[in-house]
Amino acid sequence: MQTKLTLRLDDELIRKVKRHSAKSGKSVSQMVEDYFALIDAGKNANGRELTPRVRSLLGALAGSRLSEDDYKRHIEAKHR
């Protein structure tokens, strides 16, 4: 179920976010959703804290047609 959420943000920040949204091809709503998902994903499966760089990558491929198998094939080809 999706629910509407109203955010109050500085006008300049909104302009920057919309520019970034257009460049990335991801809606502002999707960017906010991805960010909120990071809050819940602060630790990895081993219970260790993720570094800020790794956390920033979480959800980067969400909605793409790439799979883990695609990535494995890429790595195998890269290291031949």
Secondary structure by P-SEA (a helix, b strand, c coil): cbbbbbbbbcaaaaaaaaaaaaaacccaaaaaaaaaaaaaaccccccccccaaaaaaccccccccccaaaaaaaaaaaac
